[in-house]
Amino acid sequence: MKANNYPKWILRMLEKWCPDYLFDAIAGDLIEQFHENEDNKGTTYAKLYFYFSTLKFFRPSLLFRNKFRWGFFRNTLLIPNLTLFYRKFMRNKVYGSINIIGLSISLALVLLIFLFVKHEFSYNRFHEKGDMIFQLVNTTTLGPNKGEKSAIVPYPMGETLYNEVSGIENFCRYKTGLLIVKNWKEEQTERVSYTDKGFLEMFSFRIIHGDKASAMKDPNNIIISESVALKYFGESDVIGKTIQTNDKDFLVSAVMANAPTNSSIDNNMIINIESIYPDGGNWDNFEVITFVQSEKGKFTSNDFEFNINHVAEKHSEFIKEQLKNYFPEYKGEPIWDINCIPLKDIYHNQVSSFLKSNKAEYSYIMASIAALILLISCINYVLLALAGAESSIKEVGIKKVIGVSKQQLGRQFMGESIILAWISGSMALLLAWYFLPQFCVLTGRKLEFDFVSDFSIILGVFTIVNLVGFIAGAYPSLFLARMAPLKIFRHKSAHRGKGYLTRGLITIQFTICIFFLASSWVMHNQMNFIRTKDLGLKTEKVIQLDIPNNIKTNINTIASRLRTELNDSFQLSAMSSFPWSNATVLPLDNERSVQANWFYIDYNWVDVLGIELKEGRNFDVAVTSDATHAVIINEKLAMELSFDQPVGELLPMGNKDSLRIIGVLKDFHYQSLSQPIAPTYFVISNPYYSELLIRVPSGKNEDFVPLLEKAWKKAEMDIPLNFHYLNDVFTEMYGSEYRWQRIMDISTFIGIAIACLGLFGLIGLEARSRTREIAIRKTLGANTLSIFWLLNNQVARILLYAVIISSPFVIWTMQKWLQSYAYRTTIYWYVIPVAGLWGLLIAFLAVLYPVIKVIKTNPSRYLKAE
């Protein structure tokens, strides 16, 4: 008998690795081969060959077969179950299609909204030093606007803080303006940014041509973006070429890559700020925003901001002296309350018109809409899964009788649900990709859909579809698969609580739908209120011509030339920027002051805009003093002044000469209705006009633009014609509101459509399951209406519950939304009940076809087998 010299330890390892039913045969073969090799080639060779042969059996397939059984995936997702799924789908295409369409549409909408929200919260996060860059924001500490935040700080503040506050490594000032560029067949107006050389060191805008260190040393240099270079020169490498403007020529010193879409800062054209402030600015020059960069690891909010405020107060004596003329109540208290807003947060702070910004609430609203739509769809999916599983109850009974285990049945139901969810997820990706351009137009954002680089999109879809698939497949897997065959063939219900569960889910669905319907109606009422409200001025048929800043002094010449070229039927007026105003503080007495907006206007302005005079008179060119000592005010300012008869009184102007009030205009809205009418006054000041207004006479709308272009060309203007309709300017004030209204309309439509699709399938399946009952009722004389009500009476009750549940949510949410408007409509009592009636009508229409189809079927078809 041969000695057992083979290595036993490696066989013991193989025994733990290998399936039991394979180990004895494998071990026997290995030992037999070992003895044969030992006899023929020696013990050493036999052991080496034994090791090698044994190690070959440590394969992943053996490991998985023994330790990790893949039965769930094999039985759930592979060919046999795909075949069953296909057969079931073909037997009931409507039920399957409704499930796929509803979930696909909602997932596509969720994906698009996810892209929007992700883009909104990615603003300014691409800068390498972003965690160390802060914007200075001051909170007003006195006067009527106490508590308001502003990013506009004195021009010298940035440099002063850099020199005197430890921990500040760099700074830059920033402002924007318009520049007329002549490097084109026709002159173009471009937005330009003025900033310091620290801008390039702080922000991560990539220079693609030129030297970053020297690009902004000369005030006569200009940095342009790649898109501007291609626009004016046809190539990107344009170092040393000249950008010609109507003011001066600039030498291109660098070309910068286009700013990402998620940048608040524009980089189309950048000029050294010293070109407009060659002698530096004073502490009373409030025209720039300021960024500071802290040393790495040195920023601690309280200490850093305390030092900044301390230094700012030390240099503000001149400002404090000026304030005493405007605020009688001012006693020398601190005037600065400066906070440092991190760069990544400035997009949602909305404190500067120089930077792109948006409310964070809009992103939260979008995310909430997506969540509600997805909830409707998931409920829909689960409801149809419940109904579909109930219709398969006899199939379950037969399979259990022939020996199919409850685990196999559970995996089958779960597999069908997951496969359906995966198909929906795939379709959702395609739908989102297809509708992305329309979604970009709707939201006003440039969004990109990159499946390869943005793995979070695929991961999110995969997670949602699997979660929905598991939830929907849980009911038939847990309950139907465990039912006793005897109960099944006695027509017992699959689950006693299913009826309550179904009604509860449908109630949640239609509660959300009623919420969408009622909220959308309230939004429409508010937008209609805005469109129809009398603003107090006539913006229709008024053309607004923008005149660039650097040629304001020529505006009277422009107006004179246009008056000559256009006939007398056109009314023309010059003014300062409108509807954007300037603001100042007027001292009323020793204890009070008021902040007032003001405009520079000419003698025709009131007539061109059709504003009514309540008291007094308009400016008169024949009265010489009107140009220097007269002022017109609105009703709101008259009320603040508390004069019994304001006409003839003096308007206090602080350290300036007081102006005589010659007229009071009726209040009119030149700002959004979200803001109350502000106290406002109007004065004549020719040098500061920046816009022309032209009222087009009736019947000239279609012919006016060619006529204006011809007159502009004939007048030999040296600037491009840039005009728009004043009515469009006022409409644009509510651009975001109109976008949200459209988004709400689309969400309402999608939510109701998905809910009705589910109701269509659910009632259809219920009607089919009650065909014998319906046939018997028809045989006994029941009419169509009574049978229709029999199948749908629960829908009416559910809609009633949905109206009751949704009412407080609608009222609370819409009141919060309407509070953002100083002038608003009311939430009428009938909005929610009527929305409920609309929901009921839509629900009845959704189930009309499947119910009528069953009702109209000949009863003998179902009763002959009885």
Secondary structure, DSSP 8 states (H G I E B T S, - for coil): -----S-HHHHHHHHHHS-HHHHHHHHHHHHHHHHHHHHHH-HHHHHHHHHHHHHTT--HHHHHHHTS--HHHHHHHSHHHHHHHHHHHHHTHHHHHHHHHHHHHHHHHHHHHHHHHHHHTTTT---TTGGGEEEEEEE--SSTTTT-EE-EEETTHHHHHHHHSTTEEEEEEEEEEEEEE-SSSS-EEEEEEEE-THHHHHS---EEEE-TTTTTSSTTEEEEEHHHHHHHHSSS--TT-EEEBSS-EEEEEEEE----TT-SS--SEEEEGGGT-TT---TT-EEEEEEEEE-TT---HHHHHHHHHHHHHHT-HHHHHHHHHH-TT--S-----EEEEEGGGGGGT---TTS----HHHHHHHHHHHHHHHHHHHHHHHHHHHHHHHHTHHHHHHHHHTT--HHHHHHHHHHHHHHHHHHHHHHHHHHHHHHHHHHHHHHT------TTT-HHHHHHHHHHHHHHHHHHHHHHHHTGGGS-HHHHHTT--S-TTHHHHHHHHHHHHHHHHHHHHHHHHHHHHHHHHHHHS--SS--TTEEEEE--GGGGGGHHHHHHHHHHHS-TTSEEEEESSSS--EEEEEE-SSS-EEEEEEEEE-TTHHHHTT--EEEE----TT-TTHHHHEEEEEHHHHHHHT-SS-TTSEE--TTS--EEEEEEE-----S-TTS----EEEEE-GGG--EEEEE--TT-HHHHHHHHHHHHHHTT-SS---EEEHHHHHHHTTHHHHHHHHHHHHHHHHHHHHHHHHHHHHHHHHHHHTHHHHHHHHHTT--HHHHHHHHHHHHHHHHHHHHHHHHHHHHHHHHHHHTT-SS-----TTHHHHHHHHHHHHHHHHHHHHHHHHHTS-THHHHTT-
